[in-house]
Amino acid sequence: MKPFDAARRSLGEGPSAARRTRQRAHLLQRTVLAGGRASHRGWRLAPVALAAVAATAVLWALWRTPAPAAGMQLTGATTPELRFAEGSTLALADDTAARLDVVDDARVEVTLERGTLSAHVQKGTGRTWRYHAGPWVVRVVGTRLRITYSPEAASVDVGVTEGAVEVTGPGGLTRVLAGETLRRTAGPPALRAAPAAAEVPPEGTLAPHASEASAGEDAGAPEAVDASVAPGRDAAGGRPAAAEVPSQGTPAPHAAEASAGEHAGAPEVVDAGAAPGRDAAGGGPAPGAPPRHRVAAPAPRPPSWRALLSAGSRTEALTAAQRDGLFEHPEALSTADALWLADAARLEQQPALARALLAGVHEVAGEGAAEAAYLLGRLEADAKQLAHAREAFARSLAADARGAFAEQARGRLLEVLLELEDLPAARRAARDYLQHHPTGAWARLARGVPGGPPP
Amino acid sequence: MSAAPAHLQVVRPEEAARTQALLDGVARGDGDAISAFFTRYEAMVNRLVWRMLGADAAHDDVVNVAFEAMVRRVRDVRSPGALDAWVRAVTVNAARMELRRRRWRRLFTRQLEDDEVLAHPDLSVPDEAERERLRWLYRALDGLSADDRNMLVLRHLEGLELTEVAEALGCSLATLKRRLARAEARLAARLGAPR
């Protein structure tokens, strides 16, 4: 098209070489020197600042101290402690190996390959932290915790001294509160209300390797005591998946059906008449012995939706949850369960189901409520239900105005208000956003709201 | 053997290894790697933002935002062969966010024009008639929907192949073809000139 040909010639290729040099210096300053935590800060250079940025660019070449960055391999011997820009810390014991997988504004993800790490996660940073220990994932938002993972024993210990964490993986979802320690092997979970600073149970338990346990064998796992429900826990606290103890006479589920979260006990068929009347060879009934009664084994129980979801079978998990009638009364679900199922529904391209589950969350305060409302807002906004999205983001902020989702809820609320062309509300939202997050991802948008906060 | 579609970017093995090493370095936060990454893509990113925004006063901010996003999300790159397309998509997204901000600002202030377009100090168009033609083109583009506008700029100003445009905007080729034809007709009507 002719107008474009002329425009291409007139416009040229972009700014000057000097300006691109400044762009490079800015990028290095924001990424390498700032600890790998680039944000959406706007940037205008004055000559003095230009000199500072140029000097900084030279400094990085001379002095390169590793800062937390994605892909970093960590050992207790070489990196005993890592400090993040906002003050969160990660400390590794001597025999520990870990890896920083993701470091950005929204999240930090650490893989604990073996050993013990202790972490202090600052609240209100807007970051979600996840620690991967084998098949388990520990999700934290503002807390102090210690995690020990042994790949040989297929076990993980999670001790919390402050705040709360959620652990998912073999054994289902468990919420661990301050003062509690969770020990998981590939068998059923055991939660004891012991101080987090208590000695780590010795490694080398009898728990089988995770892959064997998931095949449904009970090869030495601890007895299935349902100690996973701590007294005084309410549903909102995220009741963990109870270990399922097969009663006498219940055969083990088929290996393919049992996930790592199920306790697959060996089948036992009670033969009430056998013992007293057996002949010496242990064979058939002795003459005159009472007739044998065989107890018919009940049909194998299908795996629970939690077990299926822990094993990553989302479609099957949703089918199981529907079979159990959970979707008829989503308000009866705990917040943790609603979040878990909604996530699965979203990933299975069922946004309407996800919305219904999140809308049913009855908690109105706390981190779980804030997360549910925020995610609902996102889904509503995607579906162009802007009024509902507005309500959901506002509810998220009401539930937790300083939590992990607060910045995003404020930013998304501002976007929705602008889409709805509600300028007075958008101005208020912009002021609120800048008050809490002056350098956040939506700061530029907030400053640009006409009649809003000054730039 | 026919050439691979442009958007698949055939990469020789040794080149792929070098690119992968570069990506690994960026992911680790290595300054040398980040600097090399910038060198490799600064021309493409600057040109794309320049043309999408129209030598906007906010050009440098948007370029910075795009590169910072790339460094943060470099692990999202599926393979060395997909890198160019990925860089383009991230850049287009950063420019789109700025265009959205501009549109809202203009909407609420009831401005008919945006005084940020063609306002970059490095834009050099001394001929006033030429500058007026540029302004006329961007004004016509801004009168279209955001999607139509971006489609036309990427296809006709930046000169991307249809497959590259579709990938950068995250739509299917069939959708792009259908919408591009419509967008061209709308722009032609606004410009009042034959295509």
Interface residues (C-beta under 8 A of the other chain):
Chain A: M1 K2 P3 F4 A6 A7 R8 S10 L11 G12 E13 G14 P15 S16 R19 R20 R22 Q23 R24 H26 L27 L28 R30 T31 V32 G36 A38 S39 H40 G42 W43 R44 W60 A61 R64 P66 A67 A69 A70 G71 M72 D101 V102 D104 D105 L418 E421 L423 R444 L445 G448 V449 P450 G451
Chain B: D24 A27 R28 G29 D30 G31 I34 S35 F38 T39 E42 A43 N46 R47 V49 W50 R51 G54 A55 H59 D60 D61 V63 N64 V65 F67 E68 A69 V71 R72 R73 V74 R75 R101 W104 R105 L107 F108 T109 H120 D122 L123 S124 V125 E130 R131 R133 L134 L137 L152 H156 L157 G159 E184 L187 A188 L191 A193 R195
